Amino acid sequence: MAALRFLASLFALVAVVALVTDATPAWNGTGPFEATSVIDHWKELAPVSLEATQTTIIQSTPAWVWNTVVLSFLNLPTFVLFGLLAIFCGYLGRHRHSLKVHIN
């Protein structure tokens, strides 16, 4: 559970940094708010890795998996995807309270 809470905080950090990066031009008045998708970040940071991942997924699964499933997630804004991952991991890593029921 501690690992999931750590991942939740890491994903939340990435989401906040991505949101601030996308919103900074709008706050400064230098441009409109433009949300950057995950695939755009990936193309900018590691294009060879993106191409290798795409090739591997297309070769090992039907082509529709890349075109519909994977691209639908990668086209989401970065702060949305990582925010959802943070919520999901935070929910799974929460402290669970045990309920003690006594029957007389």
C-alpha positions as CSV (number, residue, x, y, z in Angstrom):
1,M,0.0,0.0,0.0
2,A,2.9,2.3,0.7
3,A,4.1,1.9,-2.9
4,L,0.7,2.8,-4.3
5,R,0.6,6.0,-2.1
6,F,4.1,6.8,-3.3
7,L,3.0,6.4,-6.9
8,A,-0.1,8.5,-6.3
9,S,2.1,11.3,-5.0
10,L,4.5,11.0,-7.9
11,F,1.7,11.0,-10.5
12,A,0.1,14.0,-8.7
13,L,3.4,15.9,-8.9
14,V,3.7,15.2,-12.6
15,A,0.1,16.3,-13.1
16,V,0.7,19.6,-11.3
17,V,3.9,20.3,-13.1
18,A,2.3,19.6,-16.5
19,L,-0.7,21.8,-15.6
20,V,1.5,24.7,-14.5
21,T,3.6,24.4,-17.6
22,D,0.5,24.4,-19.9
23,A,-1.1,27.3,-18.0
24,T,1.9,29.6,-17.6
25,P,1.5,31.4,-21.0
26,A,-2.2,32.1,-20.2
27,W,-1.3,33.5,-16.7
28,N,1.5,35.7,-18.1
29,G,-0.7,36.9,-20.9
30,T,1.7,35.7,-23.6
31,G,-0.6,33.2,-25.1
32,P,-3.7,31.0,-24.7
33,F,-4.0,27.9,-22.5
34,E,-3.0,24.9,-24.6
35,A,-3.0,21.5,-23.0
36,T,-0.2,19.3,-24.2
37,S,-1.0,15.6,-24.7
38,V,1.1,12.8,-23.4
39,I,2.1,11.7,-26.9
40,D,3.4,15.2,-27.7
41,H,5.5,15.2,-24.6
42,W,6.7,11.7,-25.5
43,K,7.6,12.8,-29.1
44,E,9.6,15.7,-27.7
45,L,11.5,13.8,-25.0
46,A,12.1,10.3,-26.6
47,P,10.9,9.9,-30.2
48,V,12.8,6.7,-30.7
49,S,11.2,5.1,-27.7
50,L,7.7,6.1,-28.9
51,E,8.4,4.6,-32.3
52,A,9.7,1.4,-30.7
53,T,6.7,1.1,-28.5
54,Q,4.3,1.7,-31.4
55,T,6.1,-1.0,-33.5
56,T,6.1,-3.5,-30.6
57,I,2.4,-3.0,-29.8
58,I,1.3,-3.2,-33.5
59,Q,3.4,-6.3,-34.1
60,S,2.2,-8.2,-31.0
61,T,-1.5,-7.1,-31.1
62,P,-4.0,-6.3,-33.7
63,A,-3.5,-2.8,-35.3
64,W,-6.8,-1.5,-33.7
65,V,-5.3,-1.8,-30.2
66,W,-2.7,0.9,-31.0
67,N,-5.1,3.1,-33.1
68,T,-8.1,3.1,-30.7
69,V,-7.1,2.0,-27.2
70,V,-3.5,3.2,-26.8
71,L,-3.9,6.5,-28.8
72,S,-7.0,7.4,-26.9
73,F,-5.0,7.5,-23.7
74,L,-1.9,9.1,-25.2
75,N,-4.0,11.9,-26.7
76,L,-5.3,13.0,-23.3
77,P,-3.7,16.1,-21.8
78,T,-0.8,15.1,-19.6
79,F,-2.2,16.7,-16.4
80,V,-5.5,14.8,-16.9
81,L,-3.9,11.4,-17.5
82,F,-1.5,11.7,-14.6
83,G,-4.2,13.2,-12.3
84,L,-6.5,10.2,-13.0
85,L,-3.6,7.8,-12.3
86,A,-2.9,9.7,-9.0
87,I,-6.5,9.4,-8.0
88,F,-6.6,5.7,-8.9
89,C,-3.4,4.8,-7.1
90,G,-4.4,6.9,-4.1
91,Y,-7.7,5.1,-3.9
92,L,-6.1,1.7,-4.1
93,G,-3.4,2.7,-1.6
94,R,-5.7,4.2,1.0
95,H,-5.8,3.0,4.6
96,R,-8.6,0.6,5.1
97,H,-10.4,0.5,8.5
98,S,-11.4,-2.9,9.7
99,L,-14.9,-3.1,11.0
100,K,-15.4,-5.3,14.1
101,V,-18.9,-6.7,14.5
102,H,-19.8,-8.3,17.7
103,I,-22.9,-10.5,17.8
104,N,-24.3,-11.4,21.2
